[in-house]
Amino acid sequence: MKFKEIENKKLSRAYEFCIARDDLNKKVDQKLEISRTSFQMKGFRKGRTPLSMMKKMFGNSTRSEVIQELVDSSIRGHLEKKDHKPASRPSVDLKSGDINNENDLIFTFKYEVLPEIPEFDYKKLSLNKFKVQIDEKSVAKALDELANSACIFHPKRKKSKAEQGDQVIIDFVGSIEGEEFEGGAAQDYPLVLGSNSFIPGFEEQLLGCKESEEVAVKVKFPKDYGSKNLAGKDSIFACKIKTINAPKPAKIDDELAKKFSSKDLSELKDNIRERLANEYAAFSRSLLKKDLMDALEKNVEFELPQALVDAEITQIITADSKNTNEKDTKNTDKEIKASADQKKLAKRRVTLGLFFAEEGSRNGIQVSEKEYKDAVLQEASQYPGKENDFFKFLDGNPSAKEQIRAPIFEEKVFDFMIKLINPNEKNISFDEFKKKFDKTIGDK
């Protein structure tokens, strides 16, 4: 089949090709003839239905199937011959002809080819890998946090006001438009103010209350609340304050250590140091990765497929709209235009995504079956009791499988790049690192 090039500009390609009437009719007859051998129609023996009757009954549907098969095979053959890798699915349109009539069909199809990704000399880059020092101040702070989490509550003096962090023992009854609702009442409920365990706005209204006081707490259930009959509705909770308790941190000693699965305080401190070391190493890796991405964005340049950029812009706008609740505003039906920052971010993501993919392919980096299975098991553990449902979901969703493989692949490519760069290792205090981390990671 001949293809006529009608566009060749940067990454964009467009072609015309023709499916001749005679070739199409021949393919349709062949397909109907194959179907006829196993088809049985009333009044005829199996395989003896006349071809003319088969055409009358199944001609149009078979013609559509054959056209789709010819279009797909023609495009596949063309891409293989040209050695083109489309950045996204080609768009195909019928330019002339009628699929239901006896005439030639002229199709056009357009796509963008993936760009040539240049090789990069990593020796050009000079990056720092920070090793965060674990000081006794950090260990002491972690111990204080554990002691506070294991605190014991003691009754406050009579007429004392409830403060943030206090525990209030309350009876409450919730109602909507004067009607009590199921699950909206409890007695002797221990609520820690500031724990954010109740509906937003509930705990704040109990600050400053006193023992034996009755408080009408007015709150609105969130729109995404789990119970649909309560979501988004205004409610009133009649609360009676029975006791107000103040927190008293646990003593930092061997007994505290045992509560956190350590044999004594010395072992607990060692465990804290190990945990902090792992956390700091993860933060340091994140910072190094951000620095590398920034450097690659500045130094790597190639043409970007507009279709991929547009798709990324759409995802960014959608995510930003959800975060700012723009979808609930009066502008819902209006087209939301991308900002300069959103366009810049989209181009960055496409650039780095294509570069990482090419570097991985160019250097034979792959996700092993074991790495994939380990990641699947870890993800499945997030759905206790429904692991088999998750496995079935993956089996029927190739894109979901790719979402699991993608971050593993990216980390392996990152490790490959870092080995070539061999960054400078630098010791740094936690406070210094935190300032640098917050500033760098906070910048988009």
Secondary structure, DSSP 8 states (H G I E B T S, - for coil): --EEEEEEETTEEEEEEEE-HHHHHHHHHHHHHHHHTT---TTS-TT-S-HHHHHHHHHHHHHHHHHHHHHHHHHHHHHHHHT--BSS--EEEEEE--TTSSS-EEEEEEEEB--------GGG---EEEEE---HHHHHHHHHHHHHHT-EEEE--TT----TT-EEEEEEEEEETTEEEEEEEEEEEEEETTS--SSTTTGGGGTT--TT-EEEEEEE--TT-SSTTTTT-EEEEEEEEEEEEEEE---SSHHHHHHTT-SSHHHHHHHHHHHHHHHHHHHHHHHHHHHHHHHHHHH------HHHHHHHHHHHHHHHHHHHTGGGSTTTTS-----HHHHHHHHHHHHHHHHHHHHHHHTT----HHHHHHHHHHHHTTSTT-HHHHHHHHHT-HHHHHHHHHHHHHHHHHHHHHHHH--EEEEE-HHHHHHHHHHHHH--
